[in-house]
């Protein structure tokens, strides 16, 4: 596969971001919600990220947005100001093509340039593909919270991964 072009999202990307996010909600345990998002929700989410200086990144193909990623506050208390929590989602028909790693790698670089020290991710503990991807990118397993989520009539374990960043 050729190099993946990861770029800052534009307002016009919101319908594509929404479609991916709602597909993830409807069919996976990557997001512990069963309530579809709205365009207004995603617009407010993007606006809030940008107001805090956090990136929203996308990859596009001929069909539109094929993946997106962002990070935000891990926790809002001042002592956590150098730690961010990220999320990455890829359109179902483009998974396994290297888009997820490209998006996360771009987030890591942004976080480094913003002086962040640690990037955290919360992954459903049964999501082996996401866990492997993060480990290949240098994330380490940090903690498992047992049965903290419920979706599709079953209890879900949440795995936290983290990467200590070499800030400039």
Secondary structure, 3 states (H helix, E strand, C coil): CCCCCEEECCHHHHHHHHHHHHHHHHHCCCCCCCCCCCHHHHHHHHHHHHHCCCCEEEEEECCEEEEEEEEEECCCCHHHCCEEEEEEEECHHHCCCCHHHHHHHHHHHHHHHCCCCEEEEEEECCCHHHHHHHHHCCCEEEEEEEEEEEECCEEEEEEEEEEECCCC
